[in-house]
């Protein structure tokens, strides 16, 4: 029983060490620059039946490492109408570091 307890403790410490090393490696290799999405307007006025291309009008995305990411912009979410005829759209873009 004593050897089993010792083996479990050694395995736990080893797993903790591997986990800690992977977190440190991930932290060192992280991308410090996040992509930036910008728009040429504050309010986008489209109909309710607007296509995704119409909803992406005027958007650009840039990243210091990857450059132009405009083609990778996606719609993250659409809210319900917050007031008559108005809803909020959230856009997302990923760089090579996700």
C-alpha positions as CSV (number, residue, x, y, z in Angstrom):
1,X,0.0,0.0,0.0
2,X,2.9,2.3,0.8
3,X,4.4,1.8,-2.6
4,X,1.1,2.5,-4.4
5,X,0.7,5.8,-2.5
6,X,4.3,6.8,-3.4
7,X,3.7,5.9,-7.1
8,X,0.5,8.0,-7.1
9,X,2.3,11.0,-5.6
10,X,5.2,10.7,-8.1
11,X,2.8,10.4,-11.1
12,X,0.9,13.5,-9.8
13,X,4.0,15.5,-9.4
14,X,5.2,14.5,-12.9
15,X,1.8,15.4,-14.5
16,X,1.9,18.7,-12.7
17,X,5.4,19.4,-14.0
18,X,4.3,18.5,-17.6
19,X,1.3,20.8,-17.3
20,X,3.4,23.6,-15.9
21,X,6.0,23.3,-18.7
22,X,3.3,23.3,-21.4
23,X,1.7,26.5,-19.9
24,X,5.1,28.2,-19.8
25,X,5.8,27.2,-23.4
26,X,2.4,28.5,-24.5
27,X,2.9,31.8,-22.7
28,X,6.4,32.3,-24.3
29,X,5.1,31.6,-27.8
30,X,1.9,33.7,-27.6
31,X,1.2,36.5,-30.1
32,X,1.3,39.8,-28.2
33,X,-0.6,41.6,-31.0
34,X,-4.3,41.0,-31.6
35,X,-5.9,41.7,-34.9
36,X,-7.9,45.0,-35.2
37,X,-11.2,45.3,-37.1
38,X,-12.2,48.7,-38.3
39,X,-15.1,50.1,-40.2
40,X,-15.6,53.2,-42.3
41,X,-18.9,53.9,-40.6
42,X,-20.5,53.7,-37.1
43,X,-23.9,52.6,-38.2
44,X,-24.6,50.2,-41.0
45,X,-28.1,50.8,-42.6
46,X,-29.3,47.7,-44.4
47,X,-32.6,45.8,-44.8
48,X,-33.6,42.8,-42.7
49,X,-33.0,40.6,-45.7
50,X,-29.4,41.8,-46.2
51,X,-26.8,39.3,-47.3
52,X,-23.7,38.5,-45.4
53,X,-21.6,40.5,-47.9
54,X,-23.8,43.6,-47.3
55,X,-23.3,43.2,-43.6
56,X,-19.5,43.1,-44.1
57,X,-19.5,46.3,-46.2
58,X,-16.8,48.8,-45.2
59,X,-14.9,46.5,-42.7
60,X,-11.2,45.9,-42.7
61,X,-9.0,43.8,-40.4
62,X,-5.2,44.2,-39.8
63,X,-2.6,42.4,-37.7
64,X,1.0,43.3,-37.2
65,X,2.3,39.8,-38.0
66,X,-0.2,38.7,-40.6
67,X,-1.0,41.9,-42.3
68,X,-4.4,42.2,-44.0
69,X,-7.0,39.8,-42.6
70,X,-10.1,41.4,-44.2
71,X,-11.1,38.2,-46.0
72,X,-11.2,36.4,-42.7
73,X,-13.8,38.6,-41.0
74,X,-16.9,36.6,-39.9
75,X,-20.1,37.5,-38.1
76,X,-19.8,36.3,-34.5
77,X,-23.3,37.0,-33.4
78,X,-26.5,39.0,-34.1
79,X,-28.6,40.4,-31.4
80,X,-32.4,40.5,-31.3
81,X,-33.8,43.9,-32.1
82,X,-32.8,46.3,-29.3
83,X,-35.3,48.8,-30.5
84,X,-37.5,48.9,-33.6
85,X,-35.3,48.4,-36.6
86,X,-32.0,48.2,-34.7
87,X,-29.8,45.3,-33.8
88,X,-26.2,44.7,-32.9
89,X,-23.8,42.6,-34.9
90,X,-20.5,41.3,-33.5
91,X,-17.7,40.6,-35.9
92,X,-14.7,38.4,-35.3
93,X,-11.4,37.6,-37.1
94,X,-8.6,35.2,-36.3
95,X,-4.9,35.6,-37.0
96,X,-2.4,32.8,-37.5
97,X,-2.1,32.5,-33.7
98,X,-5.9,32.1,-33.4
